[in-house]
Amino acid sequence: PVPTCPRPHASALSQLRLTEEEERLLAQEGVTLPGTLPLTQVCGGHRGGHGGGRGGGHPSVPPQAEERILRKVRRKIRNKRSAQDSRRRKKEYLDGLESRAAACSAQNQELRKKVQELEKRN
């Protein structure tokens, strides 16, 4: 007798939705994921939803590694967005400093002129 893993009922499986960026990074990694969740099951490493819309997984990728790869791809995307936000905030900060420096320079010039005018009067 071969132990079998009870397959989840079709309604228990949910669709795996990937963004274009996630799909692009997974393609770069050379990995395709099944089209349904959960990606892995506790029971003997079998997955429900074989033959899903995403090709059923990469042959060299064990099922338990699929979730790890997906988390890695999503972490890369979060890190990329965080870095972009950080660069944007830095640019805004520097732009603000530059405008303040320009304003201070202009005010300094005006004050120097006033000092010269006052020195001429005395």
CNS distance restraints for C-alpha pairs under 8 A (distance, minus, plus):
assign (resid   5 and name CA) (resid  43 and name CA) 5.73 0.50 0.50
assign (resid   5 and name CA) (resid  44 and name CA) 7.07 0.50 0.50
assign (resid   5 and name CA) (resid  46 and name CA) 7.23 0.50 0.50
assign (resid   7 and name CA) (resid  48 and name CA) 5.85 0.50 0.50
assign (resid   8 and name CA) (resid  12 and name CA) 5.90 0.50 0.50
assign (resid   8 and name CA) (resid  13 and name CA) 6.91 0.50 0.50
assign (resid   8 and name CA) (resid  48 and name CA) 6.54 0.50 0.50
assign (resid   9 and name CA) (resid  13 and name CA) 7.06 0.50 0.50
assign (resid  13 and name CA) (resid  36 and name CA) 6.06 0.50 0.50
assign (resid  13 and name CA) (resid  37 and name CA) 5.60 0.50 0.50
assign (resid  13 and name CA) (resid  38 and name CA) 6.87 0.50 0.50
assign (resid  13 and name CA) (resid  48 and name CA) 7.81 0.50 0.50
assign (resid  13 and name CA) (resid  49 and name CA) 7.57 0.50 0.50
assign (resid  14 and name CA) (resid  36 and name CA) 5.51 0.50 0.50
assign (resid  14 and name CA) (resid  37 and name CA) 5.19 0.50 0.50
assign (resid  14 and name CA) (resid  38 and name CA) 7.50 0.50 0.50
assign (resid  15 and name CA) (resid  35 and name CA) 6.02 0.50 0.50
assign (resid  15 and name CA) (resid  36 and name CA) 4.59 0.50 0.50
assign (resid  15 and name CA) (resid  37 and name CA) 6.06 0.50 0.50
assign (resid  16 and name CA) (resid  34 and name CA) 7.70 0.50 0.50
assign (resid  16 and name CA) (resid  35 and name CA) 5.23 0.50 0.50
assign (resid  16 and name CA) (resid  36 and name CA) 4.94 0.50 0.50
assign (resid  16 and name CA) (resid  37 and name CA) 5.71 0.50 0.50
assign (resid  17 and name CA) (resid  35 and name CA) 7.85 0.50 0.50
assign (resid  18 and name CA) (resid  22 and name CA) 5.77 0.50 0.50
assign (resid  18 and name CA) (resid  23 and name CA) 6.18 0.50 0.50
assign (resid  19 and name CA) (resid  23 and name CA) 6.23 0.50 0.50
assign (resid  20 and name CA) (resid  24 and name CA) 6.08 0.50 0.50
assign (resid  21 and name CA) (resid  25 and name CA) 6.20 0.50 0.50
assign (resid  21 and name CA) (resid  77 and name CA) 7.70 0.50 0.50
assign (resid  22 and name CA) (resid  26 and name CA) 6.07 0.50 0.50
assign (resid  22 and name CA) (resid  73 and name CA) 6.46 0.50 0.50
assign (resid  22 and name CA) (resid  74 and name CA) 6.86 0.50 0.50
assign (resid  22 and name CA) (resid  77 and name CA) 7.64 0.50 0.50
assign (resid  23 and name CA) (resid  27 and name CA) 6.08 0.50 0.50
assign (resid  24 and name CA) (resid  28 and name CA) 6.28 0.50 0.50
assign (resid  25 and name CA) (resid  29 and name CA) 6.28 0.50 0.50
assign (resid  25 and name CA) (resid  73 and name CA) 6.50 0.50 0.50
assign (resid  26 and name CA) (resid  30 and name CA) 6.18 0.50 0.50
assign (resid  26 and name CA) (resid  31 and name CA) 5.34 0.50 0.50
assign (resid  26 and name CA) (resid  32 and name CA) 6.73 0.50 0.50
assign (resid  26 and name CA) (resid  70 and name CA) 7.78 0.50 0.50
assign (resid  26 and name CA) (resid  73 and name CA) 6.97 0.50 0.50
assign (resid  27 and name CA) (resid  31 and name CA) 5.76 0.50 0.50
assign (resid  27 and name CA) (resid  32 and name CA) 7.02 0.50 0.50
assign (resid  30 and name CA) (resid  58 and name CA) 7.71 0.50 0.50
assign (resid  31 and name CA) (resid  57 and name CA) 6.89 0.50 0.50
assign (resid  31 and name CA) (resid  58 and name CA) 5.37 0.50 0.50
assign (resid  31 and name CA) (resid  61 and name CA) 7.67 0.50 0.50
assign (resid  32 and name CA) (resid  54 and name CA) 6.05 0.50 0.50
assign (resid  32 and name CA) (resid  55 and name CA) 6.34 0.50 0.50
assign (resid  32 and name CA) (resid  56 and name CA) 7.13 0.50 0.50
assign (resid  32 and name CA) (resid  57 and name CA) 4.94 0.50 0.50
assign (resid  32 and name CA) (resid  58 and name CA) 5.43 0.50 0.50
assign (resid  33 and name CA) (resid  39 and name CA) 7.82 0.50 0.50
assign (resid  33 and name CA) (resid  54 and name CA) 5.43 0.50 0.50
assign (resid  33 and name CA) (resid  55 and name CA) 6.63 0.50 0.50
assign (resid  33 and name CA) (resid  56 and name CA) 5.90 0.50 0.50
assign (resid  33 and name CA) (resid  57 and name CA) 4.43 0.50 0.50
assign (resid  33 and name CA) (resid  58 and name CA) 7.01 0.50 0.50
assign (resid  33 and name CA) (resid  66 and name CA) 6.90 0.50 0.50
assign (resid  34 and name CA) (resid  39 and name CA) 6.95 0.50 0.50
assign (resid  34 and name CA) (resid  49 and name CA) 7.26 0.50 0.50
assign (resid  34 and name CA) (resid  50 and name CA) 6.86 0.50 0.50
assign (resid  34 and name CA) (resid  51 and name CA) 7.12 0.50 0.50
assign (resid  34 and name CA) (resid  52 and name CA) 5.11 0.50 0.50
assign (resid  34 and name CA) (resid  53 and name CA) 6.36 0.50 0.50
assign (resid  34 and name CA) (resid  54 and name CA) 4.71 0.50 0.50
assign (resid  34 and name CA) (resid  55 and name CA) 5.85 0.50 0.50
assign (resid  34 and name CA) (resid  56 and name CA) 4.24 0.50 0.50
assign (resid  34 and name CA) (resid  57 and name CA) 5.41 0.50 0.50
assign (resid  35 and name CA) (resid  49 and name CA) 7.49 0.50 0.50
assign (resid  35 and name CA) (resid  52 and name CA) 4.58 0.50 0.50
assign (resid  35 and name CA) (resid  53 and name CA) 4.63 0.50 0.50
assign (resid  35 and name CA) (resid  54 and name CA) 4.91 0.50 0.50
assign (resid  35 and name CA) (resid  55 and name CA) 7.61 0.50 0.50
assign (resid  35 and name CA) (resid  56 and name CA) 7.30 0.50 0.50
assign (resid  36 and name CA) (resid  48 and name CA) 7.87 0.50 0.50
assign (resid  36 and name CA) (resid  49 and name CA) 6.01 0.50 0.50
assign (resid  36 and name CA) (resid  52 and name CA) 6.40 0.50 0.50
assign (resid  36 and name CA) (resid  53 and name CA) 7.88 0.50 0.50
assign (resid  37 and name CA) (resid  49 and name CA) 7.99 0.50 0.50
assign (resid  38 and name CA) (resid  47 and name CA) 7.69 0.50 0.50
assign (resid  38 and name CA) (resid  48 and name CA) 7.60 0.50 0.50
assign (resid  39 and name CA) (resid  47 and name CA) 6.63 0.50 0.50
assign (resid  39 and name CA) (resid  48 and name CA) 7.96 0.50 0.50
assign (resid  39 and name CA) (resid  63 and name CA) 6.96 0.50 0.50
assign (resid  39 and name CA) (resid  64 and name CA) 7.64 0.50 0.50
assign (resid  39 and name CA) (resid  66 and name CA) 6.71 0.50 0.50
assign (resid  39 and name CA) (resid  67 and name CA) 6.37 0.50 0.50
assign (resid  40 and name CA) (resid  45 and name CA) 6.69 0.50 0.50
assign (resid  40 and name CA) (resid  46 and name CA) 6.98 0.50 0.50
assign (resid  40 and name CA) (resid  47 and name CA) 5.44 0.50 0.50
assign (resid  40 and name CA) (resid  48 and name CA) 7.90 0.50 0.50
assign (resid  40 and name CA) (resid  63 and name CA) 5.75 0.50 0.50
assign (resid  40 and name CA) (resid  64 and name CA) 5.67 0.50 0.50
assign (resid  40 and name CA) (resid  66 and name CA) 7.71 0.50 0.50
assign (resid  40 and name CA) (resid  67 and name CA) 7.39 0.50 0.50
assign (resid  41 and name CA) (resid  45 and name CA) 5.93 0.50 0.50
assign (resid  41 and name CA) (resid  46 and name CA) 6.10 0.50 0.50
assign (resid  41 and name CA) (resid  47 and name CA) 5.64 0.50 0.50
assign (resid  41 and name CA) (resid  48 and name CA) 7.54 0.50 0.50
assign (resid  42 and name CA) (resid  46 and name CA) 7.87 0.50 0.50
assign (resid  45 and name CA) (resid  63 and name CA) 6.64 0.50 0.50
assign (resid  45 and name CA) (resid  64 and name CA) 7.17 0.50 0.50
assign (resid  46 and name CA) (resid  63 and name CA) 7.59 0.50 0.50
assign (resid  47 and name CA) (resid  63 and name CA) 7.35 0.50 0.50
assign (resid  49 and name CA) (resid  56 and name CA) 7.99 0.50 0.50
assign (resid  50 and name CA) (resid  56 and name CA) 5.45 0.50 0.50
assign (resid  51 and name CA) (resid  55 and name CA) 6.02 0.50 0.50
assign (resid  51 and name CA) (resid  56 and name CA) 5.08 0.50 0.50
assign (resid  52 and name CA) (resid  56 and name CA) 5.66 0.50 0.50
assign (resid  57 and name CA) (resid  61 and name CA) 7.06 0.50 0.50
assign (resid  57 and name CA) (resid  63 and name CA) 7.56 0.50 0.50
assign (resid  57 and name CA) (resid  66 and name CA) 7.75 0.50 0.50
assign (resid  61 and name CA) (resid  65 and name CA) 6.28 0.50 0.50
assign (resid  61 and name CA) (resid  66 and name CA) 6.83 0.50 0.50
assign (resid  62 and name CA) (resid  66 and name CA) 6.93 0.50 0.50
assign (resid  63 and name CA) (resid  67 and name CA) 7.78 0.50 0.50
assign (resid  64 and name CA) (resid  68 and name CA) 7.24 0.50 0.50
assign (resid  65 and name CA) (resid  69 and name CA) 6.09 0.50 0.50
assign (resid  66 and name CA) (resid  70 and name CA) 6.12 0.50 0.50
assign (resid  67 and name CA) (resid  71 and name CA) 6.06 0.50 0.50
assign (resid  68 and name CA) (resid  72 and name CA) 6.11 0.50 0.50
assign (resid  69 and name CA) (resid  73 and name CA) 6.16 0.50 0.50
assign (resid  70 and name CA) (resid  74 and name CA) 6.13 0.50 0.50
assign (resid  71 and name CA) (resid  75 and name CA) 5.99 0.50 0.50
assign (resid  72 and name CA) (resid  76 and name CA) 6.20 0.50 0.50
assign (resid  73 and name CA) (resid  77 and name CA) 6.34 0.50 0.50
assign (resid  74 and name CA) (resid  78 and name CA) 6.19 0.50 0.50
assign (resid  75 and name CA) (resid  79 and name CA) 6.02 0.50 0.50
assign (resid  76 and name CA) (resid  80 and name CA) 6.04 0.50 0.50
assign (resid  77 and name CA) (resid  81 and name CA) 6.20 0.50 0.50
assign (resid  78 and name CA) (resid  82 and name CA) 6.02 0.50 0.50
assign (resid  79 and name CA) (resid  83 and name CA) 6.05 0.50 0.50
assign (resid  80 and name CA) (resid  84 and name CA) 6.20 0.50 0.50
assign (resid  81 and name CA) (resid  85 and name CA) 6.11 0.50 0.50
assign (resid  82 and name CA) (resid  86 and name CA) 6.07 0.50 0.50
assign (resid  83 and name CA) (resid  87 and name CA) 6.14 0.50 0.50
assign (resid  84 and name CA) (resid  88 and name CA) 6.13 0.50 0.50
assign (resid  85 and name CA) (resid  89 and name CA) 6.09 0.50 0.50
assign (resid  86 and name CA) (resid  90 and name CA) 6.10 0.50 0.50
assign (resid  87 and name CA) (resid  91 and name CA) 6.10 0.50 0.50
assign (resid  88 and name CA) (resid  92 and name CA) 6.21 0.50 0.50
assign (resid  89 and name CA) (resid  93 and name CA) 6.10 0.50 0.50
assign (resid  90 and name CA) (resid  94 and name CA) 6.10 0.50 0.50
assign (resid  91 and name CA) (resid  95 and name CA) 5.97 0.50 0.50
assign (resid  92 and name CA) (resid  96 and name CA) 6.14 0.50 0.50
assign (resid  93 and name CA) (resid  97 and name CA) 6.26 0.50 0.50
assign (resid  94 and name CA) (resid  98 and name CA) 6.06 0.50 0.50
assign (resid  95 and name CA) (resid  99 and name CA) 6.21 0.50 0.50
assign (resid  96 and name CA) (resid 100 and name CA) 6.17 0.50 0.50
assign (resid  97 and name CA) (resid 101 and name CA) 6.03 0.50 0.50
assign (resid  98 and name CA) (resid 102 and name CA) 6.14 0.50 0.50
assign (resid  99 and name CA) (resid 103 and name CA) 6.15 0.50 0.50
assign (resid 100 and name CA) (resid 104 and name CA) 6.09 0.50 0.50
assign (resid 101 and name CA) (resid 105 and name CA) 6.06 0.50 0.50
assign (resid 102 and name CA) (resid 106 and name CA) 6.21 0.50 0.50
assign (resid 103 and name CA) (resid 107 and name CA) 6.19 0.50 0.50
assign (resid 104 and name CA) (resid 108 and name CA) 5.96 0.50 0.50
assign (resid 105 and name CA) (resid 109 and name CA) 6.22 0.50 0.50
assign (resid 106 and name CA) (resid 110 and name CA) 6.39 0.50 0.50
assign (resid 107 and name CA) (resid 111 and name CA) 6.20 0.50 0.50
assign (resid 108 and name CA) (resid 112 and name CA) 6.14 0.50 0.50
assign (resid 109 and name CA) (resid 113 and name CA) 6.33 0.50 0.50
assign (resid 110 and name CA) (resid 114 and name CA) 6.35 0.50 0.50
assign (resid 111 and name CA) (resid 115 and name CA) 6.19 0.50 0.50
assign (resid 112 and name CA) (resid 116 and name CA) 6.25 0.50 0.50
assign (resid 113 and name CA) (resid 117 and name CA) 6.20 0.50 0.50
assign (resid 114 and name CA) (resid 118 and name CA) 6.12 0.50 0.50
assign (resid 115 and name CA) (resid 119 and name CA) 6.06 0.50 0.50
assign (resid 116 and name CA) (resid 120 and name CA) 6.21 0.50 0.50
assign (resid 117 and name CA) (resid 121 and name CA) 6.43 0.50 0.50
assign (resid 118 and name CA) (resid 122 and name CA) 6.50 0.50 0.50
